[in-house]
Each structure stands twice: as C-alpha cells, then as structure tokens.
Amino acid sequence: MRVPFWSTPREFAIEPLEIEDASALPRIHEEDFIRPWSEDEFADLLAQGNVFGFAAREVGKRQLGPVGFVLVRQAADEAEILTVAVARSARRLGLGRSLMDAVLRALHAARTASLFLEVDETNAPAIALYRRLGFIQVGRRPDYYKQPGGGRTGAIVMRRDLH
Ligand SMILES: CC(C)(COP(=O)(O)OP(=O)(O)OC[C@H]1O[C@@H](n2cnc3c(N)ncnc32)[C@H](O)[C@@H]1OP(=O)(O)O)[C@@H](O)C(=O)NCCC(=O)NCCS
C-alpha cells in the first residue's frame, strides 16, 4: 500500500544581514570555500559602514539562523560582491537569485553605477546564476584560486551595470 505524502513548500524571507548573524555565517561559508572566514572576520566586515548584506531565513525556523547570505562592499559609485553562499540543504530553491536581486535593488536605489564580482572559472553554478542576472565577463585573473589538490584555477571578473 502506498502511503500518501504531502509536503509543505519551504518558505523563506530575504532580510538585511545583521552583525548578530556573524556567528552563523562560517557554517554556510565553509561548505564550499577553501579558506573559510571566521565569525570575527564576518563581524568585522559587517561593522564597516560601506559593507552590507542580506540573509535568507526559513520562515518558522528563524532560530536556526540564515540558510544563505550575500555580502557587498560599496565604494563611490561602484560595489563588489564579497561573497554569496547558500547552504547545500537549501540550494536550487531560488535563494541565490533572490539574495542577488535584493542587492541589485538596494544598489539601484543608491544610484550605484556598477556591481563587480570575481568567480572561480570552474564554478559553473555561480557563473550560470550571474549570467542570468545580467553580469558580463570583463576580465580574467589566471591561477587566482588555490585548489585543495594543490593546483590553481583562474578567476573571471564580471560586471553588472545598474543604470
Ligand atoms: C552559487 C549559489 C549561491 C547558487 O545558489 P542557489 O540558491 O542554489 O541558486 P538559485 O536556486 O537561486 O539558482 C538560480 C540560477 O542559478 C543557476 N544555477 C544555480 N545552481 C546551479 C547548478 N548547480 N547548476 C547550474 N546552474 C545553476 C541556474 O541558472 C538557476 O536558475 P534555475 O534554477 O531557474 O535553473 C550556490 O550554489 C552556492 O552557495 N555555491 C557555493 C558558494 C559559491 O560558489 N558562491 C559563489 C562564489 S563567487
């Protein structure tokens, strides 16, 4: 006999990242980055006046902390994505895109001209996300990232114009 199965769709909210979130961010960041950032590093960044970000939180599970986040630095009329990450358990649900959309809206409102980022040229999911959001490749840095096996991969520099 088949047991009926009803699944409730997961709901998420995109909200400004707070300094109190710093302790929850290394857990998400270390899932994929070879040099994970510490709680102190995140707290220092979030304390800087020109750094802001957004968090994705699961509705009803706020006490578990964010399941994804993005951090941005603004300088004059340009901005740069410092990092963006979604927990493996919450990928392909549209959160990476929603976090980046929130950044684009905030920068547009602040009259920022361009948003830049660097991405490992082998990171197909991130490159696909950025292309869908209108980023174009504007440069390449060879041998930029160290890989766990000892090799190196290049970085692609991408830009999204906001005018
Ligand atoms: C990149 C990352 C943030 C994407 O987050 P996500 O919440 O899974 O992405 P979304 O569900 O919003 O996907 C949006 C689009 O990105 C692309 N994409 C995301 N993951 C993909 C994958 N594994 N393969 C191919 N395309 C992918 C697709 O175009 C997708 O749209 P679709 O689902 O309609 O096809 C996530 O994979 C991640 O945290 N990776 C590890 C950290 C990282 O690499 N950060 C970027 C460093 S520059």
The ligand as an SDF file (V2000), in Angstrom:
LIG
                    3D

 48 50  0  0  0  0  0  0  0  0999 V2000
   26.0500   29.7690   -6.3890 C   0  0  0  0  0  0  0  0  0  0  0  0
   24.9710   29.5620   -5.3310 C   0  0  0  0  0  0  0  0  0  0  0  0
   24.9770   30.7650   -4.3670 C   0  0  0  0  0  0  0  0  0  0  0  0
   23.5990   29.4720   -6.0300 C   0  0  0  0  0  0  0  0  0  0  0  0
   22.5980   29.4290   -5.0260 O   0  0  0  0  0  0  0  0  0  0  0  0
   21.1750   28.7120   -5.2500 P   0  0  0  0  0  0  0  0  0  0  0  0
   20.2500   29.2250   -4.1990 O   0  0  0  0  0  0  0  0  0  0  0  0
   21.3330   27.2560   -5.3510 O   0  0  0  0  0  0  0  0  0  0  0  0
   20.7760   29.3010   -6.6880 O   0  0  0  0  0  0  0  0  0  0  0  0
   19.2980   29.5150   -7.2620 P   0  0  0  0  0  0  0  0  0  0  0  0
   18.4050   28.3970   -6.8350 O   0  0  0  0  0  0  0  0  0  0  0  0
   18.8430   30.9020   -6.9450 O   0  0  0  0  0  0  0  0  0  0  0  0
   19.5730   29.3820   -8.8330 O   0  0  0  0  0  0  0  0  0  0  0  0
   19.4130   30.4950   -9.7140 C   0  0  0  0  0  0  0  0  0  0  0  0
   20.0020   30.1150  -11.0610 C   0  0  0  0  0  0  0  0  0  0  0  0
   21.4140   29.8950  -10.9550 O   0  0  0  0  0  0  0  0  0  0  0  0
   21.7930   28.8120  -11.8200 C   0  0  0  0  0  0  0  0  0  0  0  0
   22.2530   27.6690  -11.0100 N   0  0  0  0  0  0  0  0  0  0  0  0
   22.2360   27.5560   -9.6510 C   0  0  0  0  0  0  0  0  0  0  0  0
   22.7780   26.3710   -9.2870 N   0  0  0  0  0  0  0  0  0  0  0  0
   23.1310   25.7390  -10.4190 C   0  0  0  0  0  0  0  0  0  0  0  0
   23.7500   24.4920  -10.6900 C   0  0  0  0  0  0  0  0  0  0  0  0
   24.0960   23.6490   -9.6940 N   0  0  0  0  0  0  0  0  0  0  0  0
   23.9910   24.1610  -11.9740 N   0  0  0  0  0  0  0  0  0  0  0  0
   23.6580   25.0010  -12.9890 C   0  0  0  0  0  0  0  0  0  0  0  0
   23.0580   26.2080  -12.7930 N   0  0  0  0  0  0  0  0  0  0  0  0
   22.8060   26.5650  -11.5240 C   0  0  0  0  0  0  0  0  0  0  0  0
   20.5380   28.4430  -12.5870 C   0  0  0  0  0  0  0  0  0  0  0  0
   20.5030   29.2660  -13.7340 O   0  0  0  0  0  0  0  0  0  0  0  0
   19.4500   28.8170  -11.6050 C   0  0  0  0  0  0  0  0  0  0  0  0
   18.2220   29.0580  -12.1830 O   0  0  0  0  0  0  0  0  0  0  0  0
   17.1780   27.8110  -12.3540 P   0  0  0  0  0  0  0  0  0  0  0  0
   17.1120   27.0890  -11.0440 O   0  0  0  0  0  0  0  0  0  0  0  0
   15.9090   28.5140  -12.7520 O   0  0  0  0  0  0  0  0  0  0  0  0
   17.7780   26.9570  -13.4300 O   0  0  0  0  0  0  0  0  0  0  0  0
   25.1760   28.2280   -4.5540 C   0  0  0  0  0  0  0  0  0  0  0  0
   25.3660   27.1760   -5.4830 O   0  0  0  0  0  0  0  0  0  0  0  0
   26.3430   28.2560   -3.5870 C   0  0  0  0  0  0  0  0  0  0  0  0
   26.2230   28.6970   -2.4330 O   0  0  0  0  0  0  0  0  0  0  0  0
   27.5210   27.7560   -4.0360 N   0  0  0  0  0  0  0  0  0  0  0  0
   28.6980   27.6970   -3.1640 C   0  0  0  0  0  0  0  0  0  0  0  0
   29.2660   29.0570   -2.8660 C   0  0  0  0  0  0  0  0  0  0  0  0
   29.6650   29.7750   -4.1440 C   0  0  0  0  0  0  0  0  0  0  0  0
   30.1900   29.1790   -5.0720 O   0  0  0  0  0  0  0  0  0  0  0  0
   29.4200   31.0920   -4.1690 N   0  0  0  0  0  0  0  0  0  0  0  0
   29.7760   31.9420   -5.2960 C   0  0  0  0  0  0  0  0  0  0  0  0
   31.1830   32.3900   -5.1370 C   0  0  0  0  0  0  0  0  0  0  0  0
   31.6100   33.6640   -6.3240 S   0  0  0  0  0  0  0  0  0  0  0  0
  1  2  1  0
  2  3  1  0
  2  4  1  0
  2 36  1  0
  4  5  1  0
  5  6  1  0
  6  7  2  0
  6  8  1  0
  6  9  1  0
  9 10  1  0
 10 11  2  0
 10 12  1  0
 10 13  1  0
 13 14  1  0
 14 15  1  0
 15 16  1  0
 15 30  1  0
 16 17  1  0
 17 18  1  0
 17 28  1  0
 18 19  1  0
 18 27  1  0
 19 20  2  0
 20 21  1  0
 21 22  1  0
 21 27  2  0
 22 23  1  0
 22 24  2  0
 24 25  1  0
 25 26  2  0
 26 27  1  0
 28 29  1  0
 28 30  1  0
 30 31  1  0
 31 32  1  0
 32 33  2  0
 32 34  1  0
 32 35  1  0
 36 37  1  0
 36 38  1  0
 38 39  2  0
 38 40  1  0
 40 41  1  0
 41 42  1  0
 42 43  1  0
 43 44  2  0
 43 45  1  0
 45 46  1  0
 46 47  1  0
 47 48  1  0
M  END
$$$$
